[in-house]
């Protein structure tokens, strides 16, 4: 419950109330008044919390308030400031990076974000599996106000779809799609057996004519904030000479989706195998589709979809009031 005083001709809210006790000034957390035989709370000290270092396991506001002295049952006014450059990251895709639980009626929550609130990126698909979805950045069960003017709020990117089959033979190996970007906590690449060349966001192309095989690595984890990883692939040809080509999907950047894998056969006769994983999605964006082609040149490729992008905010039906920073270059992912 806010307390106001008349100062300079206008009413101003009291943020801190102190009393003289034992020769020292001490902060009052709560102040009560006896009215009509009932004690009533007339002042609740406002909490001002600051996040000044990276939080790699996420941040739970309710737990932080209790640690700061809140009793867990009375209405609370709290402002949380995330300092410039500081990252608050989700530990997995099932948990938000910044979590606000249920609070008593009459409470107020303001988040001033000057850093990064980042959902976890989805893992790339292994072998012939689909990519995994990215996780949410903020999950709230109470109405909140957000000033994101100088910060970033981003759901994790979806993992790229897998582009291969797990053969027991010597020519074909497992192939995984690229993991999604989630700040410096991106999703993992799918399973594979070799080192992927190039940077996290680059696609890779390989062609082969005639019998024999050419193969490259599974997807690589993204290397830069906001960028999903690229995928590499396993490519095999055999039999009558013709050309098999495959290009892995590039990793998405910012709010961009991951690129789709592309496979193609040209010529006639014989059989071949080509595999191309989808790239991981950028912040809040879907991963690309992985594709593989096994058989004759006329056979149709098989698709494995990428994972969905994570939400910027999971609202649980609560109101989000924007003070600033609700714009495409600051907020990535759905708000639902």
ZADO-1210 file (C-alpha; in nm, 4 decimals, padded with zeros to 6 digits):
<atoms>
<atom x="00.0000" y="00.0000" z="00.0000" code="UNK" pos="1"/>
<atom x="00.1639" y="00.3309" z="-00.1042" code="UNK" pos="2"/>
<atom x="00.2071" y="00.6236" z="00.1358" code="UNK" pos="3"/>
<atom x="00.2114" y="00.9834" z="00.0068" code="UNK" pos="4"/>
<atom x="00.3296" y="01.3134" z="00.1577" code="UNK" pos="5"/>
<atom x="00.2632" y="01.6718" z="00.0548" code="UNK" pos="6"/>
<atom x="00.5878" y="01.8282" z="-00.0690" code="UNK" pos="7"/>
<atom x="00.6333" y="02.1454" z="-00.2730" code="UNK" pos="8"/>
<atom x="00.2638" y="02.1716" z="-00.3475" code="UNK" pos="9"/>
<atom x="00.2266" y="01.8166" z="-00.4835" code="UNK" pos="10"/>
<atom x="00.1723" y="01.4687" z="-00.3433" code="UNK" pos="11"/>
<atom x="00.4713" y="01.2390" z="-00.3688" code="UNK" pos="12"/>
<atom x="00.4979" y="00.8682" z="-00.2946" code="UNK" pos="13"/>
<atom x="00.7172" y="00.7632" z="-00.0036" code="UNK" pos="14"/>
<atom x="00.9547" y="00.4924" z="-00.1134" code="UNK" pos="15"/>
<atom x="01.1457" y="00.4502" z="00.2136" code="UNK" pos="16"/>
<atom x="01.0263" y="00.5074" z="00.5710" code="UNK" pos="17"/>
<atom x="01.2727" y="00.5042" z="00.8619" code="UNK" pos="18"/>
<atom x="01.2513" y="00.5222" z="01.2430" code="UNK" pos="19"/>
<atom x="01.5087" y="00.6150" z="01.5069" code="UNK" pos="20"/>
<atom x="01.5829" y="00.3075" z="01.7186" code="UNK" pos="21"/>
<atom x="01.8752" y="00.2561" z="01.9553" code="UNK" pos="22"/>
<atom x="02.0545" y="00.5638" z="01.8259" code="UNK" pos="23"/>
<atom x="02.0375" y="00.4497" z="01.4628" code="UNK" pos="24"/>
<atom x="01.7958" y="00.4975" z="01.1734" code="UNK" pos="25"/>
<atom x="01.6377" y="00.1723" z="01.0600" code="UNK" pos="26"/>
<atom x="01.4266" y="00.1048" z="00.7532" code="UNK" pos="27"/>
<atom x="01.0608" y="00.0245" z="00.8125" code="UNK" pos="28"/>
<atom x="00.9387" y="-00.2691" z="00.6047" code="UNK" pos="29"/>
<atom x="00.5724" y="-00.2348" z="00.7087" code="UNK" pos="30"/>
<atom x="00.3722" y="00.0192" z="00.9076" code="UNK" pos="31"/>
<atom x="00.0316" y="-00.0512" z="01.0630" code="UNK" pos="32"/>
<atom x="-00.2421" y="00.1657" z="01.2198" code="UNK" pos="33"/>
<atom x="-00.5207" y="00.0727" z="01.4613" code="UNK" pos="34"/>
<atom x="-00.8545" y="00.1674" z="01.3070" code="UNK" pos="35"/>
<atom x="-01.1965" y="00.0729" z="01.4483" code="UNK" pos="36"/>
<atom x="-01.0430" y="-00.2046" z="01.6527" code="UNK" pos="37"/>
<atom x="-00.8529" y="-00.3550" z="01.3595" code="UNK" pos="38"/>
<atom x="-00.4908" y="-00.3262" z="01.2649" code="UNK" pos="39"/>
<atom x="-00.4521" y="-00.2127" z="00.9044" code="UNK" pos="40"/>
<atom x="-00.1414" y="-00.1982" z="00.6892" code="UNK" pos="41"/>
<atom x="-00.0896" y="00.1611" z="00.5695" code="UNK" pos="42"/>
<atom x="00.2680" y="00.1379" z="00.4391" code="UNK" pos="43"/>
<atom x="00.4605" y="-00.1344" z="00.2565" code="UNK" pos="44"/>
<atom x="00.8193" y="-00.0503" z="00.1830" code="UNK" pos="45"/>
<atom x="00.9051" y="-00.0638" z="-00.1851" code="UNK" pos="46"/>
<atom x="01.1745" y="-00.3135" z="-00.2797" code="UNK" pos="47"/>
<atom x="01.4352" y="-00.2050" z="-00.5328" code="UNK" pos="48"/>
<atom x="01.6297" y="-00.5056" z="-00.6565" code="UNK" pos="49"/>
<atom x="01.9255" y="-00.4968" z="-00.8944" code="UNK" pos="50"/>
<atom x="02.0655" y="-00.7813" z="-01.1051" code="UNK" pos="51"/>
<atom x="02.4284" y="-00.6904" z="-01.1648" code="UNK" pos="52"/>
<atom x="02.5770" y="-01.0255" z="-01.2713" code="UNK" pos="53"/>
<atom x="02.4791" y="-01.2956" z="-01.5213" code="UNK" pos="54"/>
<atom x="02.2115" y="-01.5366" z="-01.4005" code="UNK" pos="55"/>
<atom x="02.2745" y="-01.8629" z="-01.5852" code="UNK" pos="56"/>
<atom x="02.0054" y="-02.0569" z="-01.3964" code="UNK" pos="57"/>
<atom x="01.7337" y="-01.7965" z="-01.4387" code="UNK" pos="58"/>
<atom x="01.5816" y="-01.5528" z="-01.1875" code="UNK" pos="59"/>
<atom x="01.2749" y="-01.6132" z="-00.9713" code="UNK" pos="60"/>
<atom x="01.1341" y="-01.2842" z="-00.8438" code="UNK" pos="61"/>
<atom x="00.9333" y="-01.4328" z="-00.5573" code="UNK" pos="62"/>
<atom x="01.2405" y="-01.6085" z="-00.4190" code="UNK" pos="63"/>
<atom x="01.4459" y="-01.2892" z="-00.4501" code="UNK" pos="64"/>
<atom x="01.1805" y="-01.0897" z="-00.2611" code="UNK" pos="65"/>
<atom x="01.1738" y="-01.3384" z="00.0260" code="UNK" pos="66"/>
<atom x="01.5529" y="-01.3247" z="00.0439" code="UNK" pos="67"/>
<atom x="01.5294" y="-00.9431" z="00.0623" code="UNK" pos="68"/>
<atom x="01.2893" y="-00.9553" z="00.3582" code="UNK" pos="69"/>
<atom x="00.9393" y="-00.9866" z="00.2145" code="UNK" pos="70"/>
<atom x="00.7078" y="-01.1957" z="00.4329" code="UNK" pos="71"/>
<atom x="00.5481" y="-01.3665" z="00.1326" code="UNK" pos="72"/>
<atom x="00.1884" y="-01.2721" z="00.2190" code="UNK" pos="73"/>
<atom x="00.1357" y="-00.8938" z="00.2204" code="UNK" pos="74"/>
<atom x="00.1120" y="-00.6794" z="-00.0955" code="UNK" pos="75"/>
<atom x="00.4534" y="-00.5792" z="-00.2272" code="UNK" pos="76"/>
<atom x="00.5826" y="-00.3058" z="-00.4531" code="UNK" pos="77"/>
<atom x="00.8990" y="-00.4046" z="-00.6344" code="UNK" pos="78"/>
<atom x="01.1212" y="-00.2643" z="-00.9069" code="UNK" pos="79"/>
<atom x="01.3842" y="-00.4958" z="-01.0575" code="UNK" pos="80"/>
<atom x="01.6652" y="-00.3422" z="-01.2618" code="UNK" pos="81"/>
<atom x="01.8836" y="-00.5556" z="-01.4884" code="UNK" pos="82"/>
<atom x="02.2078" y="-00.3711" z="-01.5477" code="UNK" pos="83"/>
<atom x="02.3547" y="-00.3052" z="-01.8918" code="UNK" pos="84"/>
<atom x="02.5161" y="-00.6102" z="-02.0511" code="UNK" pos="85"/>
<atom x="02.3894" y="-00.8529" z="-01.7853" code="UNK" pos="86"/>
<atom x="02.2270" y="-01.1744" z="-01.9111" code="UNK" pos="87"/>
<atom x="01.9424" y="-01.3540" z="-01.7368" code="UNK" pos="88"/>
<atom x="01.9258" y="-01.6954" z="-01.9059" code="UNK" pos="89"/>
<atom x="01.6890" y="-01.9879" z="-01.8715" code="UNK" pos="90"/>
<atom x="01.8484" y="-02.3195" z="-01.7666" code="UNK" pos="91"/>
<atom x="01.6248" y="-02.5245" z="-01.9997" code="UNK" pos="92"/>
<atom x="01.3378" y="-02.4839" z="-02.2452" code="UNK" pos="93"/>
<atom x="01.0723" y="-02.5725" z="-01.9839" code="UNK" pos="94"/>
<atom x="01.1591" y="-02.2815" z="-01.7557" code="UNK" pos="95"/>
<atom x="01.1509" y="-01.9081" z="-01.8187" code="UNK" pos="96"/>
<atom x="01.4627" y="-01.6978" z="-01.7735" code="UNK" pos="97"/>
<atom x="01.2726" y="-01.4466" z="-01.5545" code="UNK" pos="98"/>
<atom x="00.9829" y="-01.5927" z="-01.3558" code="UNK" pos="99"/>
<atom x="00.7171" y="-01.3960" z="-01.1653" code="UNK" pos="100"/>
<atom x="00.4925" y="-01.6125" z="-00.9517" code="UNK" pos="101"/>
<atom x="00.1558" y="-01.5306" z="-00.7967" code="UNK" pos="102"/>
<atom x="00.1509" y="-01.2238" z="-00.5707" code="UNK" pos="103"/>
<atom x="-00.1093" y="-01.0782" z="-00.3295" code="UNK" pos="104"/>
<atom x="-00.3664" y="-00.8367" z="-00.4727" code="UNK" pos="105"/>
<atom x="-00.2456" y="-00.4775" z="-00.4523" code="UNK" pos="106"/>
<atom x="00.1135" y="-00.5650" z="-00.5424" code="UNK" pos="107"/>
<atom x="00.3021" y="-00.3991" z="-00.8278" code="UNK" pos="108"/>
<atom x="00.5981" y="-00.5269" z="-01.0334" code="UNK" pos="109"/>
<atom x="00.8177" y="-00.3156" z="-01.2610" code="UNK" pos="110"/>
<atom x="01.1043" y="-00.4641" z="-01.4626" code="UNK" pos="111"/>
<atom x="01.3659" y="-00.2221" z="-01.5961" code="UNK" pos="112"/>
<atom x="01.5724" y="-00.4256" z="-01.8402" code="UNK" pos="113"/>
<atom x="01.8971" y="-00.2785" z="-01.9685" code="UNK" pos="114"/>
<atom x="02.0517" y="-00.6191" z="-02.0387" code="UNK" pos="115"/>
<atom x="01.9257" y="-00.9481" z="-02.1832" code="UNK" pos="116"/>
<atom x="01.6428" y="-01.1792" z="-02.0754" code="UNK" pos="117"/>
<atom x="01.6909" y="-01.4933" z="-02.2850" code="UNK" pos="118"/>
<atom x="01.4985" y="-01.8169" z="-02.3239" code="UNK" pos="119"/>
<atom x="01.6914" y="-02.1367" z="-02.3874" code="UNK" pos="120"/>
<atom x="01.7439" y="-02.2379" z="-02.7498" code="UNK" pos="121"/>
<atom x="01.5941" y="-02.5659" z="-02.8712" code="UNK" pos="122"/>
<atom x="01.8222" y="-02.8587" z="-02.9523" code="UNK" pos="123"/>
<atom x="01.8741" y="-02.9589" z="-03.3115" code="UNK" pos="124"/>
<atom x="01.7141" y="-03.2784" z="-03.4341" code="UNK" pos="125"/>
<atom x="01.9227" y="-03.5936" z="-03.4166" code="UNK" pos="126"/>
<atom x="01.9315" y="-03.8351" z="-03.7094" code="UNK" pos="127"/>
<atom x="01.5882" y="-03.8089" z="-03.8718" code="UNK" pos="128"/>
<atom x="01.4056" y="-03.6386" z="-03.5826" code="UNK" pos="129"/>
<atom x="01.2466" y="-03.2957" z="-03.5689" code="UNK" pos="130"/>
<atom x="01.4099" y="-02.9988" z="-03.4008" code="UNK" pos="131"/>
<atom x="01.3104" y="-02.9066" z="-03.0474" code="UNK" pos="132"/>
<atom x="01.1204" y="-02.5854" z="-02.9609" code="UNK" pos="133"/>
<atom x="01.2874" y="-02.2906" z="-02.7905" code="UNK" pos="134"/>
<atom x="01.1896" y="-02.1825" z="-02.4397" code="UNK" pos="135"/>
<atom x="01.0318" y="-01.8597" z="-02.3059" code="UNK" pos="136"/>
<atom x="01.2187" y="-01.5552" z="-02.1806" code="UNK" pos="137"/>
<atom x="00.9651" y="-01.4285" z="-01.9217" code="UNK" pos="138"/>
<atom x="00.6920" y="-01.6295" z="-01.7513" code="UNK" pos="139"/>
<atom x="00.4560" y="-01.4360" z="-01.5258" code="UNK" pos="140"/>
<atom x="00.1568" y="-01.5181" z="-01.3094" code="UNK" pos="141"/>
<atom x="00.0938" y="-01.1538" z="-01.2099" code="UNK" pos="142"/>
<atom x="00.0440" y="-00.8250" z="-01.3934" code="UNK" pos="143"/>
<atom x="00.3781" y="-00.6586" z="-01.4695" code="UNK" pos="144"/>
<atom x="00.5162" y="-00.3372" z="-01.6182" code="UNK" pos="145"/>
<atom x="00.8279" y="-00.3497" z="-01.8379" code="UNK" pos="146"/>
<atom x="01.0760" y="-00.0850" z="-01.9482" code="UNK" pos="147"/>
<atom x="01.2818" y="-00.2587" z="-02.2174" code="UNK" pos="148"/>
<atom x="01.4017" y="00.0576" z="-02.3903" code="UNK" pos="149"/>
<atom x="01.7692" y="-00.0320" z="-02.3509" code="UNK" pos="150"/>
<atom x="01.7440" y="-00.4113" z="-02.3311" code="UNK" pos="151"/>
<atom x="01.6468" y="-00.7273" z="-02.5146" code="UNK" pos="152"/>
<atom x="01.3815" y="-00.9865" z="-02.4351" code="UNK" pos="153"/>
<atom x="01.4061" y="-01.2989" z="-02.6512" code="UNK" pos="154"/>
<atom x="01.2607" y="-01.6458" z="-02.6576" code="UNK" pos="155"/>
<atom x="01.5012" y="-01.9205" z="-02.7558" code="UNK" pos="156"/>
<atom x="01.5248" y="-02.0127" z="-03.1237" code="UNK" pos="157"/>
<atom x="01.3894" y="-02.3468" z="-03.2409" code="UNK" pos="158"/>
<atom x="01.6324" y="-02.6259" z="-03.3216" code="UNK" pos="159"/>
<atom x="01.6866" y="-02.7241" z="-03.6839" code="UNK" pos="160"/>
<atom x="01.5321" y="-03.0466" z="-03.8111" code="UNK" pos="161"/>
<atom x="01.7583" y="-03.3489" z="-03.8490" code="UNK" pos="162"/>
<atom x="01.8769" y="-03.4319" z="-04.1973" code="UNK" pos="163"/>
<atom x="01.9780" y="-03.7951" z="-04.1856" code="UNK" pos="164"/>
<atom x="01.9086" y="-04.1560" z="-04.1033" code="UNK" pos="165"/>
<atom x="02.1025" y="-04.3738" z="-03.8655" code="UNK" pos="166"/>
<atom x="02.2334" y="-04.6503" z="-04.0892" code="UNK" pos="167"/>
<atom x="02.4492" y="-04.9265" z="-03.9511" code="UNK" pos="168"/>
<atom x="02.6506" y="-04.9397" z="-04.2725" code="UNK" pos="169"/>
<atom x="02.9780" y="-04.7655" z="-04.3411" code="UNK" pos="170"/>
<atom x="02.8506" y="-04.5014" z="-04.5807" code="UNK" pos="171"/>
<atom x="02.5691" y="-04.3293" z="-04.3968" code="UNK" pos="172"/>
<atom x="02.5933" y="-04.1761" z="-04.0543" code="UNK" pos="173"/>
<atom x="02.3600" y="-03.9969" z="-03.8181" code="UNK" pos="174"/>
<atom x="02.2991" y="-03.6353" z="-03.8935" code="UNK" pos="175"/>
<atom x="02.1597" y="-03.3677" z="-03.6670" code="UNK" pos="176"/>
<atom x="02.0135" y="-03.0261" z="-03.7386" code="UNK" pos="177"/>
<atom x="02.1735" y="-02.7128" z="-03.5999" code="UNK" pos="178"/>
<atom x="02.0921" y="-02.6006" z="-03.2481" code="UNK" pos="179"/>
<atom x="01.9081" y="-02.2731" z="-03.1971" code="UNK" pos="180"/>
<atom x="02.0520" y="-01.9490" z="-03.0669" code="UNK" pos="181"/>
<atom x="01.9619" y="-01.8303" z="-02.7190" code="UNK" pos="182"/>
<atom x="02.2215" y="-01.5693" z="-02.6306" code="UNK" pos="183"/>
<atom x="02.5271" y="-01.7502" z="-02.5044" code="UNK" pos="184"/>
<atom x="02.3043" y="-02.0387" z="-02.4024" code="UNK" pos="185"/>
<atom x="02.2070" y="-02.1843" z="-02.7397" code="UNK" pos="186"/>
<atom x="02.0564" y="-02.5243" z="-02.7990" code="UNK" pos="187"/>
<atom x="02.2815" y="-02.8171" z="-02.8712" code="UNK" pos="188"/>
<atom x="02.3472" y="-02.9521" z="-03.2168" code="UNK" pos="189"/>
<atom x="02.2120" y="-03.2914" z="-03.3104" code="UNK" pos="190"/>
<atom x="02.4257" y="-03.6018" z="-03.2949" code="UNK" pos="191"/>
<atom x="02.6980" y="-03.6584" z="-03.5487" code="UNK" pos="192"/>
<atom x="03.0536" y="-03.7690" z="-03.5814" code="UNK" pos="193"/>
<atom x="03.2793" y="-03.4954" z="-03.7227" code="UNK" pos="194"/>
<atom x="03.3689" y="-03.1344" z="-03.6733" code="UNK" pos="195"/>
<atom x="03.1541" y="-02.8848" z="-03.8616" code="UNK" pos="196"/>
<atom x="03.3608" y="-02.6289" z="-04.0548" code="UNK" pos="197"/>
<atom x="03.2797" y="-02.2621" z="-04.0648" code="UNK" pos="198"/>
<atom x="03.1018" y="-02.0313" z="-03.8223" code="UNK" pos="199"/>
<atom x="02.7813" y="-02.1081" z="-03.6392" code="UNK" pos="200"/>
<atom x="02.5602" y="-01.9194" z="-03.8826" code="UNK" pos="201"/>
<atom x="02.7003" y="-02.0430" z="-04.2146" code="UNK" pos="202"/>
<atom x="02.5484" y="-02.3058" z="-04.4421" code="UNK" pos="203"/>
<atom x="02.7621" y="-02.5729" z="-04.6087" code="UNK" pos="204"/>
<atom x="02.7214" y="-02.7240" z="-04.9587" code="UNK" pos="205"/>
<atom x="02.8645" y="-03.0498" z="-05.0894" code="UNK" pos="206"/>
<atom x="02.8259" y="-03.2243" z="-05.4273" code="UNK" pos="207"/>
<atom x="02.9560" y="-03.5584" z="-05.5476" code="UNK" pos="208"/>
<atom x="02.9469" y="-03.7313" z="-05.8852" code="UNK" pos="209"/>
<atom x="02.9903" y="-04.1013" z="-05.9339" code="UNK" pos="210"/>
<atom x="03.0419" y="-04.3740" z="-05.6803" code="UNK" pos="211"/>
<atom x="03.1970" y="-04.3088" z="-05.3415" code="UNK" pos="212"/>
<atom x="03.0939" y="-04.0819" z="-05.0588" code="UNK" pos="213"/>
<atom x="03.1451" y="-03.7385" z="-04.9125" code="UNK" pos="214"/>
<atom x="03.0365" y="-03.6611" z="-04.5588" code="UNK" pos="215"/>
<atom x="03.0553" y="-03.3795" z="-04.3094" code="UNK" pos="216"/>
<atom x="02.9645" y="-03.3085" z="-03.9502" code="UNK" pos="217"/>
<atom x="02.6490" y="-03.2778" z="-03.7505" code="UNK" pos="218"/>
<atom x="02.5182" y="-02.9339" z="-03.6610" code="UNK" pos="219"/>
<atom x="02.7293" y="-02.6898" z="-03.4688" code="UNK" pos="220"/>
<atom x="02.6154" y="-02.4844" z="-03.1726" code="UNK" pos="221"/>
<atom x="02.5651" y="-02.1136" z="-03.2444" code="UNK" pos="222"/>
<atom x="02.8579" y="-01.8902" z="-03.1591" code="UNK" pos="223"/>
<atom x="02.7084" y="-01.5425" z="-03.1337" code="UNK" pos="224"/>
<atom x="02.4232" y="-01.3871" z="-02.9407" code="UNK" pos="225"/>
<atom x="02.0982" y="-01.3994" z="-03.1321" code="UNK" pos="226"/>
<atom x="02.2178" y="-01.6365" z="-03.4044" code="UNK" pos="227"/>
<atom x="02.1063" y="-01.9939" z="-03.4494" code="UNK" pos="228"/>
<atom x="02.3679" y="-02.2443" z="-03.5552" code="UNK" pos="229"/>
<atom x="02.4184" y="-02.3777" z="-03.9033" code="UNK" pos="230"/>
<atom x="02.3968" y="-02.7443" z="-03.9845" code="UNK" pos="231"/>
<atom x="02.6374" y="-02.9598" z="-04.1786" code="UNK" pos="232"/>
<atom x="02.5510" y="-03.2920" z="-04.3367" code="UNK" pos="233"/>
<atom x="02.6365" y="-03.6426" z="-04.4460" code="UNK" pos="234"/>
<atom x="02.6271" y="-03.6902" z="-04.8217" code="UNK" pos="235"/>
<atom x="02.6743" y="-04.0221" z="-05.0030" code="UNK" pos="236"/>
<atom x="02.6569" y="-04.1335" z="-05.3669" code="UNK" pos="237"/>
<atom x="02.7007" y="-04.4804" z="-05.5156" code="UNK" pos="238"/>
<atom x="02.6315" y="-04.6759" z="-05.8327" code="UNK" pos="239"/>
<atom x="02.5963" y="-04.5290" z="-06.1809" code="UNK" pos="240"/>
<atom x="02.7669" y="-04.1890" z="-06.2000" code="UNK" pos="241"/>
<atom x="02.5353" y="-03.8952" z="-06.1415" code="UNK" pos="242"/>
<atom x="02.5499" y="-03.5922" z="-05.9158" code="UNK" pos="243"/>
<atom x="02.4113" y="-03.5623" z="-05.5635" code="UNK" pos="244"/>
<atom x="02.4094" y="-03.2207" z="-05.3976" code="UNK" pos="245"/>
<atom x="02.3096" y="-03.1072" z="-05.0500" code="UNK" pos="246"/>
<atom x="02.3168" y="-02.7723" z="-04.8733" code="UNK" pos="247"/>
<atom x="02.2570" y="-02.7442" z="-04.5020" code="UNK" pos="248"/>
<atom x="02.0369" y="-02.4720" z="-04.3604" code="UNK" pos="249"/>
<atom x="02.2045" y="-02.1547" z="-04.2367" code="UNK" pos="250"/>
<atom x="02.1416" y="-02.0421" z="-03.8818" code="UNK" pos="251"/>
<atom x="01.8918" y="-01.7597" z="-03.8390" code="UNK" pos="252"/>
<atom x="02.0107" y="-01.4280" z="-03.6971" code="UNK" pos="253"/>
<atom x="01.8202" y="-01.1943" z="-03.4689" code="UNK" pos="254"/>
<atom x="01.4553" y="-01.2870" z="-03.5146" code="UNK" pos="255"/>
<atom x="01.5163" y="-01.4778" z="-03.8384" code="UNK" pos="256"/>
<atom x="01.4131" y="-01.8379" z="-03.8960" code="UNK" pos="257"/>
<atom x="01.6721" y="-02.1053" z="-03.9640" code="UNK" pos="258"/>
<atom x="01.7342" y="-02.1982" z="-04.3266" code="UNK" pos="259"/>
<atom x="01.5975" y="-02.5199" z="-04.4746" code="UNK" pos="260"/>
<atom x="01.8192" y="-02.8041" z="-04.5880" code="UNK" pos="261"/>
<atom x="01.8241" y="-02.8628" z="-04.9652" code="UNK" pos="262"/>
<atom x="01.9002" y="-03.1943" z="-05.1401" code="UNK" pos="263"/>
<atom x="01.9024" y="-03.2723" z="-05.5123" code="UNK" pos="264"/>
<atom x="01.9912" y="-03.5520" z="-05.7558" code="UNK" pos="265"/>
<atom x="02.0760" y="-03.4936" z="-06.1201" code="UNK" pos="266"/>
<atom x="02.1324" y="-03.7496" z="-06.3950" code="UNK" pos="267"/>
<atom x="01.9761" y="-04.0941" z="-06.4145" code="UNK" pos="268"/>
<atom x="02.0315" y="-04.4466" z="-06.2908" code="UNK" pos="269"/>
<atom x="02.1856" y="-04.5815" z="-05.9766" code="UNK" pos="270"/>
<atom x="02.1001" y="-04.4956" z="-05.6207" code="UNK" pos="271"/>
<atom x="02.2264" y="-04.2326" z="-05.3831" code="UNK" pos="272"/>
<atom x="02.1868" y="-04.0735" z="-05.0433" code="UNK" pos="273"/>
<atom x="02.1923" y="-03.7058" z="-04.9517" code="UNK" pos="274"/>
<atom x="02.1340" y="-03.5425" z="-04.6137" code="UNK" pos="275"/>
<atom x="02.0972" y="-03.1750" z="-04.5176" code="UNK" pos="276"/>
<atom x="01.9958" y="-03.0510" z="-04.1742" code="UNK" pos="277"/>
<atom x="01.7965" y="-02.7388" z="-04.1012" code="UNK" pos="278"/>
<atom x="01.9631" y="-02.4381" z="-03.9411" code="UNK" pos="279"/>
<atom x="01.8745" y="-02.3297" z="-03.5905" code="UNK" pos="280"/>
<atom x="01.6388" y="-02.0349" z="-03.5553" code="UNK" pos="281"/>
<atom x="01.7501" y="-01.6953" z="-03.4268" code="UNK" pos="282"/>
<atom x="01.5961" y="-01.5392" z="-03.1148" code="UNK" pos="283"/>
<atom x="01.2296" y="-01.6380" z="-03.0907" code="UNK" pos="284"/>
<atom x="01.2245" y="-01.7857" z="-03.4436" code="UNK" pos="285"/>
<atom x="01.1642" y="-02.1357" z="-03.5784" code="UNK" pos="286"/>
<atom x="01.4386" y="-02.3742" z="-03.6846" code="UNK" pos="287"/>
<atom x="01.4713" y="-02.4772" z="-04.0483" code="UNK" pos="288"/>
<atom x="01.3498" y="-02.8042" z="-04.2006" code="UNK" pos="289"/>
<atom x="01.5988" y="-03.0884" z="-04.2411" code="UNK" pos="290"/>
<atom x="01.5756" y="-03.3079" z="-04.5533" code="UNK" pos="291"/>
<atom x="01.7180" y="-03.6353" z="-04.6741" code="UNK" pos="292"/>
<atom x="01.6947" y="-03.8221" z="-05.0017" code="UNK" pos="293"/>
<atom x="01.7595" y="-04.1939" z="-05.0275" code="UNK" pos="294"/>
<atom x="01.7188" y="-04.3945" z="-05.3468" code="UNK" pos="295"/>
<atom x="01.7048" y="-04.3091" z="-05.7154" code="UNK" pos="296"/>
<atom x="01.7172" y="-03.9577" z="-05.8620" code="UNK" pos="297"/>
<atom x="01.3367" y="-03.9567" z="-05.9006" code="UNK" pos="298"/>
<atom x="01.2652" y="-04.0309" z="-05.5339" code="UNK" pos="299"/>
<atom x="01.1069" y="-03.7612" z="-05.3182" code="UNK" pos="300"/>
<atom x="01.3028" y="-03.6172" z="-05.0246" code="UNK" pos="301"/>
<atom x="01.1809" y="-03.6665" z="-04.6673" code="UNK" pos="302"/>
<atom x="01.1325" y="-03.3593" z="-04.4467" code="UNK" pos="303"/>
<atom x="01.1909" y="-03.3203" z="-04.0735" code="UNK" pos="304"/>
<atom x="01.0579" y="-02.9924" z="-03.9395" code="UNK" pos="305"/>
<atom x="01.2448" y="-02.7494" z="-03.7178" code="UNK" pos="306"/>
<atom x="01.1293" y="-02.6597" z="-03.3679" code="UNK" pos="307"/>
<atom x="00.9076" y="-02.3589" z="-03.2942" code="UNK" pos="308"/>
<atom x="01.0591" y="-02.0377" z="-03.1623" code="UNK" pos="309"/>
<atom x="01.0205" y="-01.9646" z="-02.7916" code="UNK" pos="310"/>
<atom x="00.7930" y="-01.6943" z="-02.6535" code="UNK" pos="311"/>
<atom x="00.9222" y="-01.3578" z="-02.5419" code="UNK" pos="312"/>
<atom x="00.6602" y="-01.3647" z="-02.2635" code="UNK" pos="313"/>
<atom x="00.4231" y="-01.6314" z="-02.1394" code="UNK" pos="314"/>
<atom x="00.1534" y="-01.4161" z="-01.9790" code="UNK" pos="315"/>
<atom x="-00.0783" y="-01.6802" z="-01.8298" code="UNK" pos="316"/>
<atom x="-00.3575" y="-01.4320" z="-01.9003" code="UNK" pos="317"/>
<atom x="-00.1970" y="-01.1475" z="-01.6994" code="UNK" pos="318"/>
<atom x="-00.1594" y="-00.7888" z="-01.8208" code="UNK" pos="319"/>
<atom x="00.1713" y="-00.6600" z="-01.9598" code="UNK" pos="320"/>
<atom x="00.2154" y="-00.2804" z="-01.9475" code="UNK" pos="321"/>
<atom x="00.4978" y="-00.1485" z="-02.1646" code="UNK" pos="322"/>
<atom x="00.6834" y="00.1603" z="-02.0475" code="UNK" pos="323"/>
<atom x="00.9152" y="00.1292" z="-02.3486" code="UNK" pos="324"/>
<atom x="01.1043" y="-00.1162" z="-02.5683" code="UNK" pos="325"/>
<atom x="00.8119" y="-00.3112" z="-02.7137" code="UNK" pos="326"/>
<atom x="00.9406" y="-00.3131" z="-03.0707" code="UNK" pos="327"/>
<atom x="01.0778" y="-00.5655" z="-03.3218" code="UNK" pos="328"/>
<atom x="01.4461" y="-00.4909" z="-03.2597" code="UNK" pos="329"/>
<atom x="01.4091" y="-00.5275" z="-02.8819" code="UNK" pos="330"/>
<atom x="01.1546" y="-00.8051" z="-02.8304" code="UNK" pos="331"/>
<atom x="01.1816" y="-01.1429" z="-03.0088" code="UNK" pos="332"/>
<atom x="00.9156" y="-01.4121" z="-02.9925" code="UNK" pos="333"/>
<atom x="00.5421" y="-01.4238" z="-02.9290" code="UNK" pos="334"/>
<atom x="00.3687" y="-01.2697" z="-02.6274" code="UNK" pos="335"/>
<atom x="00.0864" y="-01.5025" z="-02.5334" code="UNK" pos="336"/>
</atoms>
